[in-house]
Amino acid sequence: MKKMASLFLAGTMALSLAACGGSTASSSAAESTATPASTAESTEQTTADASDSDTIKIGVLTYMSSARSATMGFFQVGWEAAGEEINNAGGIGGKKIEFKLYDPQNDAAQVPQRLTEAKNDGCVAVVFAVGDDLAPTAAEWAEQNQFPVVAESNTSTEISIKHFSKYFFNAGPNAWSFAKVLANAAVKNEGKKNFVFCGTDGAATIDAENLLLLEGQKIDPDFSCLASYRVSSDDSQFSNIISSIASTAPDMVLQQGGGPTFVAFAQQGLMFGLFDNSDVYNDFVVDTSTNSSLAEAGQFPYGHTKGMYLLNFWDESQMDENIKGFCDNYMNNPISQENGYVAPSDAGLSCYRCVKSIVLGAQSCVDAGTDYTDPQTLTDAIAQISWTDSTGEHHYRELDNQLTFDYYYGVSTQEGSEAYNNSPIATDIVTYTADEVLPTEEEMKAYAETLGVTDRF
């Protein structure tokens, strides 16, 4: 499969980086830019012009106008890195890729309308580069419209069990895998006996809490959750919350909810001495989009932050040429350079995988002489794609439409971080394959019963 993927990448893909976007409910498509949409500067890409008949349109739902639009650049560089790879390798049946951006404004009620616009605009598929809190709505739309949507957000049981659709593919980290990795590290290997949860109210964060308890108790039946705090991204909440957590002195804190909440969490945690007694576990242990500002201010809790990540970007010896190419494209993108990004983000890698999945599906249709503009045909093709690189073997499981890849666990360290503006890296890396940490059908069936879902399996 690695040889097949290399042959594919060597001669089958192309890209027009013209992108479209918008910020109003009535008009969601307009020319986009080489810099993040949050800068509100629109310039047309200098790629060759191509009519609609000469391009393959891929829609992208992403943050462009809400408070979360500040993170859009980390996502955008990922799908554009895939685009550059495609462009440099020559095309899909002689056609270029055109990204069209749509803004749901962080509102679940607008997700169906934006997806419908993408479909009506001639997009062959949609990349869902929005949070897991909106993913169930997108999965429902994909099922109702029988149209392929590929998500970069964390996979929750809301979409893998409650709202499963064979048209909705999950290319982001799986919350259940996250729980298994942390349970193995914290409970089995480090002997943690209890935890406190602190995070937002998203579907995947709820899973992270519930499934960590489930997986932890498989190892130690006495493993317990001492308290649970649901928060928004409002920093003002953290003073009382962190003081309460610090006074509880749990063995570990499971912190979830994205970069802005972790920044506030870490700052308040240092103030109240939280890290004197408790280690913090999350999936941002080496996320440069989160950690750069903390590191620059000398506020990152090195050694006390442990967790999962998707790419050990600091160790090129562990990368093949494909992943090195992704990193190069990511860091050479004007968005990365203009905004001072220090390394690729996990979200960017997931967006890259989303686009690659669609492209591989479309190419297989071209090879087979079938019509990738037919949603059912492309959906069936995406379900069958596979490729291998240094981050693992990749295919979509029939069980839950989850993309397979390796997961990495490590402890944040300051040593070596000077190469990344003092953003932390991780040492003593443990690698888990997808087969080791993704839920089995039996596990999903049992959990579905606890959720009251009787028609999933």
JOTA-V482640 format. One record per residue. N is the residue number from 1. PHI is phi as a letter, one per 20 degrees, with the letter a starting at -180 (NA if undefined). OMEGA is omega as a letter, one per 30 degrees, with the letter a starting at -180 (999 if undefined). D_FIRST is the distance of its C-alpha to the first C-alpha in Angstrom with 2 decimals. Layout:
BEGIN
N,PHI,OMEGA,D_FIRST + N,PHI,OMEGA,D_FIRST
END
This chain:
BEGIN
1,NA,l,0.00 + 2,f,l,3.82 + 3,f,l,5.36 + 4,f,l,4.95 + 5,f,a,6.06 + 6,f,l,8.51 + 7,f,l,9.80 + 8,f,a,10.37 + 9,f,a,12.16 + 10,f,a,14.04 + 11,b,a,15.80 + 12,c,a,15.81 + 13,c,l,17.61 + 14,b,a,21.21 + 15,b,l,23.62 + 16,d,a,27.28 + 17,e,l,28.14 + 18,f,a,31.25 + 19,c,l,31.48 + 20,c,l,34.13 + 21,a,l,35.80 + 22,a,a,39.10 + 23,c,l,41.09 + 24,d,a,43.42 + 25,f,a,43.14 + 26,e,a,44.43 + 27,b,a,42.30 + 28,d,a,38.83 + 29,c,l,37.53 + 30,b,a,38.69 + 31,f,a,37.42 + 32,d,a,35.57 + 33,c,l,35.32 + 34,e,l,33.52 + 35,d,a,35.16 + 36,g,a,34.98 + 37,g,a,36.72 + 38,f,l,39.14 + 39,f,l,40.76 + 40,l,l,41.91 + 41,d,a,41.65 + 42,d,l,40.21 + 43,c,a,39.25 + 44,f,l,37.26 + 45,f,a,34.10 + 46,e,l,34.68 + 47,e,a,31.75 + 48,f,l,32.58 + 49,f,l,34.26 + 50,b,l,32.62 + 51,f,a,34.11 + 52,g,a,32.58 + 53,f,a,31.53 + 54,d,a,29.55 + 55,c,l,27.58 + 56,d,a,25.20 + 57,e,l,26.91 + 58,d,l,25.27 + 59,e,l,27.91 + 60,c,l,28.10 + 61,e,a,30.57 + 62,b,l,31.65 + 63,f,l,34.75 + 64,c,a,37.10 + 65,c,a,40.64 + 66,e,l,40.93 + 67,f,a,41.53 + 68,e,a,37.81 + 69,f,l,37.20 + 70,f,a,37.56 + 71,e,a,34.00 + 72,g,a,32.58 + 73,g,a,31.78 + 74,f,l,29.27 + 75,f,a,27.36 + 76,f,l,27.94 + 77,f,l,26.61 + 78,f,a,23.25 + 79,f,l,22.89 + 80,f,l,24.40 + 81,f,l,21.92 + 82,f,l,19.14 + 83,f,l,21.57 + 84,f,l,22.17 + 85,f,l,18.54 + 86,f,a,18.39 + 87,g,a,21.76 + 88,f,a,21.09 + 89,e,l,18.06 + 90,o,l,20.17 + 91,p,l,20.15 + 92,d,a,19.11 + 93,l,l,20.94 + 94,n,a,23.41 + 95,d,l,24.33 + 96,e,l,24.57 + 97,e,l,24.10 + 98,c,l,27.34 + 99,e,l,27.63 + 100,c,a,30.70 + 101,e,a,32.02 + 102,c,a,34.09 + 103,d,l,36.22 + 104,e,l,36.98 + 105,l,l,39.41 + 106,l,a,38.21 + 107,c,a,39.90 + 108,g,a,38.27 + 109,f,a,40.82 + 110,e,a,39.45 + 111,g,l,35.76 + 112,g,l,36.16 + 113,f,a,38.15 + 114,f,l,35.67 + 115,f,l,32.75 + 116,f,l,34.99 + 117,f,l,35.81 + 118,f,l,32.18 + 119,f,a,31.70 + 120,f,l,34.97 + 121,f,l,34.12 + 122,n,l,31.27 + 123,f,a,28.31 + 124,e,l,25.30 + 125,a,a,24.28 + 126,c,l,25.60 + 127,e,a,24.38 + 128,e,a,26.70 + 129,d,a,27.47 + 130,c,a,30.49 + 131,f,a,31.47 + 132,f,l,30.76 + 133,f,l,34.44 + 134,e,a,33.92 + 135,f,l,30.60 + 136,g,l,32.33 + 137,f,l,34.23 + 138,f,l,31.14 + 139,f,l,29.47 + 140,f,l,32.67 + 141,f,a,32.75 + 142,g,l,29.16 + 143,f,a,30.11 + 144,f,a,33.45 + 145,e,l,32.16 + 146,l,a,28.86 + 147,c,a,27.17 + 148,f,l,23.84 + 149,c,a,24.39 + 150,d,a,21.83 + 151,d,l,23.60 + 152,e,a,23.21 + 153,f,l,26.14 + 154,f,l,26.23 + 155,f,l,25.51 + 156,d,l,28.74 + 157,f,l,29.94 + 158,f,a,31.93 + 159,d,l,28.89 + 160,e,l,26.73 + 161,c,a,29.85 + 162,f,a,32.90 + 163,c,a,31.55 + 164,f,l,28.17 + 165,b,l,26.86 + 166,f,l,23.72 + 167,e,a,24.17 + 168,d,a,24.11 + 169,d,a,20.80 + 170,d,a,20.96 + 171,d,a,18.86 + 172,e,l,21.47 + 173,f,l,22.37 + 174,e,a,23.54 + 175,f,l,27.22 + 176,f,l,26.99 + 177,f,l,24.35 + 178,g,a,26.74 + 179,f,a,29.55 + 180,f,l,27.80 + 181,f,a,26.91 + 182,f,l,30.51 + 183,f,l,32.12 + 184,f,a,30.44 + 185,f,a,31.44 + 186,e,a,34.87 + 187,e,a,36.20 + 188,f,a,34.68 + 189,e,a,34.45 + 190,d,l,37.23 + 191,m,l,39.59 + 192,f,a,40.20 + 193,d,a,42.61 + 194,b,l,42.82 + 195,b,l,41.67 + 196,d,l,42.95 + 197,e,l,40.83 + 198,b,a,41.40 + 199,a,a,39.40 + 200,e,a,39.32 + 201,d,l,39.42 + 202,f,a,35.92 + 203,f,a,33.99 + 204,f,l,31.38 + 205,f,l,34.16 + 206,f,l,36.11 + 207,f,a,33.11 + 208,g,l,32.73 + 209,f,a,36.32 + 210,f,a,36.40 + 211,f,l,33.11 + 212,f,l,33.92 + 213,f,l,37.16 + 214,f,a,35.47 + 215,f,l,32.91 + 216,f,a,35.57 + 217,f,l,37.99 + 218,f,a,35.55 + 219,e,l,35.89 + 220,c,a,39.54 + 221,g,a,41.54 + 222,e,l,44.01 + 223,f,a,41.56 + 224,c,l,43.14 + 225,d,a,43.12 + 226,e,a,46.47 + 227,a,l,46.42 + 228,c,a,44.34 + 229,c,l,44.98 + 230,e,a,43.61 + 231,c,l,44.09 + 232,d,l,43.55 + 233,e,l,42.73 + 234,f,a,46.49 + 235,f,a,47.09 + 236,f,a,50.66 + 237,f,a,49.60 + 238,f,a,48.18 + 239,g,l,51.48 + 240,f,a,52.74 + 241,f,a,49.35 + 242,f,l,48.45 + 243,f,l,51.96 + 244,f,l,51.67 + 245,f,a,48.32 + 246,f,l,49.69 + 247,f,l,52.77 + 248,f,l,50.69 + 249,l,l,48.90 + 250,f,l,45.78 + 251,f,a,43.44 + 252,b,l,40.68 + 253,d,l,40.33 + 254,e,a,37.34 + 255,d,a,37.42 + 256,c,l,35.46 + 257,p,l,35.84 + 258,o,a,34.47 + 259,g,a,35.52 + 260,g,a,39.15 + 261,f,l,40.09 + 262,f,l,38.65 + 263,g,l,40.70 + 264,f,l,43.83 + 265,g,a,42.98 + 266,f,a,42.60 + 267,f,l,45.75 + 268,f,l,47.82 + 269,f,l,46.35 + 270,f,a,47.61 + 271,f,a,50.97 + 272,e,l,51.50 + 273,m,a,50.15 + 274,g,a,47.30 + 275,f,l,45.09 + 276,f,a,47.94 + 277,c,a,47.20 + 278,c,l,43.89 + 279,e,a,40.28 + 280,d,a,38.31 + 281,d,l,34.80 + 282,b,l,32.71 + 283,d,l,29.42 + 284,c,a,30.94 + 285,f,l,31.40 + 286,c,a,29.87 + 287,f,a,29.87 + 288,f,l,31.58 + 289,f,l,32.65 + 290,e,a,34.80 + 291,e,a,35.83 + 292,g,a,36.97 + 293,f,l,40.34 + 294,f,a,40.99 + 295,f,a,40.17 + 296,f,l,42.37 + 297,e,a,45.20 + 298,m,a,44.79 + 299,d,l,44.12 + 300,e,a,40.67 + 301,e,a,40.98 + 302,g,l,38.94 + 303,n,l,38.25 + 304,d,l,39.23 + 305,d,a,36.24 + 306,c,l,33.24 + 307,r,a,30.15 + 308,d,l,26.58 + 309,b,a,24.56 + 310,d,a,21.04 + 311,b,l,20.89 + 312,e,a,22.94 + 313,f,a,23.62 + 314,e,a,26.21 + 315,c,a,24.01 + 316,f,l,22.00 + 317,f,l,21.32 + 318,e,a,18.88 + 319,d,l,16.94 + 320,e,a,14.26 + 321,f,a,15.13 + 322,f,a,13.56 + 323,f,l,15.73 + 324,f,l,18.57 + 325,f,l,18.50 + 326,f,a,18.84 + 327,f,l,21.71 + 328,f,l,23.35 + 329,f,a,23.29 + 330,f,a,24.61 + 331,f,l,27.41 + 332,e,l,28.40 + 333,f,l,28.86 + 334,g,l,32.62 + 335,f,l,32.68 + 336,f,a,31.51 + 337,f,a,33.95 + 338,f,a,36.87 + 339,d,l,36.56 + 340,m,l,35.95 + 341,f,a,32.64 + 342,d,a,31.85 + 343,a,l,28.15 + 344,f,l,25.38 + 345,e,l,26.05 + 346,g,l,23.99 + 347,f,l,25.05 + 348,f,l,23.81 + 349,f,l,20.31 + 350,f,l,20.37 + 351,f,l,21.67 + 352,g,a,18.93 + 353,f,l,16.34 + 354,f,a,18.62 + 355,f,a,18.70 + 356,f,l,15.00 + 357,f,a,14.62 + 358,f,a,17.37 + 359,f,l,16.18 + 360,f,l,12.74 + 361,f,l,14.87 + 362,f,a,17.43 + 363,f,l,15.23 + 364,f,l,13.88 + 365,f,l,17.62 + 366,g,a,18.54 + 367,f,a,16.21 + 368,e,a,17.72 + 369,m,l,21.18 + 370,d,a,21.86 + 371,e,l,23.78 + 372,f,l,22.02 + 373,f,l,25.56 + 374,e,a,26.16 + 375,g,a,25.48 + 376,f,l,24.61 + 377,f,a,22.14 + 378,f,l,20.34 + 379,g,l,20.56 + 380,f,a,18.97 + 381,f,l,16.08 + 382,f,a,15.56 + 383,f,a,15.67 + 384,d,a,12.63 + 385,f,l,10.29 + 386,b,l,7.40 + 387,b,a,5.89 + 388,c,l,6.30 + 389,b,a,9.43 + 390,f,l,12.54 + 391,e,l,13.87 + 392,p,l,11.51 + 393,e,a,8.82 + 394,c,l,9.87 + 395,a,l,10.92 + 396,e,l,14.53 + 397,f,l,16.40 + 398,f,a,18.63 + 399,g,a,21.40 + 400,b,a,22.07 + 401,l,l,19.59 + 402,e,l,18.75 + 403,f,l,15.62 + 404,e,l,14.25 + 405,a,l,14.33 + 406,f,l,16.35 + 407,d,a,20.12 + 408,d,l,22.47 + 409,c,l,26.13 + 410,a,l,28.83 + 411,d,a,32.49 + 412,f,l,33.69 + 413,b,l,35.45 + 414,e,a,37.54 + 415,f,a,36.73 + 416,n,a,34.44 + 417,f,a,34.85 + 418,f,l,37.15 + 419,f,a,34.17 + 420,c,a,33.49 + 421,l,a,37.08 + 422,m,l,37.59 + 423,f,a,34.97 + 424,f,l,33.86 + 425,d,a,30.75 + 426,c,l,29.92 + 427,d,l,30.27 + 428,l,a,29.28 + 429,f,l,25.96 + 430,d,a,24.57 + 431,d,l,20.90 + 432,d,l,20.16 + 433,e,l,16.86 + 434,g,a,16.83 + 435,f,a,17.57 + 436,f,a,20.59 + 437,c,l,22.21 + 438,f,a,21.40 + 439,f,l,24.22 + 440,e,l,24.07 + 441,f,l,25.50 + 442,f,l,28.65 + 443,f,l,29.14 + 444,f,l,28.75 + 445,f,a,31.16 + 446,f,a,33.70 + 447,f,l,33.57 + 448,g,l,33.89 + 449,f,l,37.16 + 450,f,l,38.49 + 451,e,a,37.78 + 452,m,l,39.60 + 453,e,a,36.62 + 454,d,a,37.10 + 455,d,a,35.11 + 456,e,a,31.58 + 457,d,999,30.43
END
